[in-house]
């Protein structure tokens, strides 16, 4: 019974994603955006030109996302990644909700709020977690759907320009 429910839920999720914008392709310019930061202020993509960027789209109902954050925090603090800007973008949740999550996991990297999911849609995010790796010239290097850990982040970063 539970397996049937899970299968139907997965099928529903997959079918509901079909109407979204297709994912961005490697080499394509990353769409400009400006989003509020959880701690106040705003961040726009153009201000990061010249840096390698990992945009990590997530929501806390995603169990993989929750399990992944200690690994992202560790990667963020790793000196080997000093040339990589890790930025997380919460999709569709309130500032208060996201703040409680940030406090619980003691996260120190930039956390942006995409409460309307407009930026997630522009980036063609079909499932969570999804990471978009952006070269220093603000072109897409790769879109990675699913789990990231420190080793994979380092491996991907080394191939970016």
HELIX and SHEET records of a PDB file:
HELIX    1   1 UNK A    2  UNK A   16  1                                  15    
HELIX    2   2 UNK A   45  UNK A   48  5                                   4    
HELIX    3   3 UNK A   63  UNK A   77  1                                  15    
HELIX    4   4 UNK A   79  UNK A   81  5                                   3    
HELIX    5   5 UNK A   95  UNK A  105  1                                  11    
HELIX    6   6 UNK A  118  UNK A  122  1                                   5    
HELIX    7   7 UNK A  150  UNK A  159  1                                  10    
SHEET    1   A 7 UNK A  42  UNK A  44  0                                        
SHEET    2   A 7 UNK A  34  UNK A  37 -1                                        
SHEET    3   A 7 UNK A 110  UNK A 114 -1                                        
SHEET    4   A 7 UNK A  84  UNK A  91  1                                        
SHEET    5   A 7 UNK A  52  UNK A  58  1                                        
SHEET    6   A 7 UNK A 130  UNK A 134 -1                                        
SHEET    7   A 7 UNK A 140  UNK A 145 -1                                        
END                                                                             
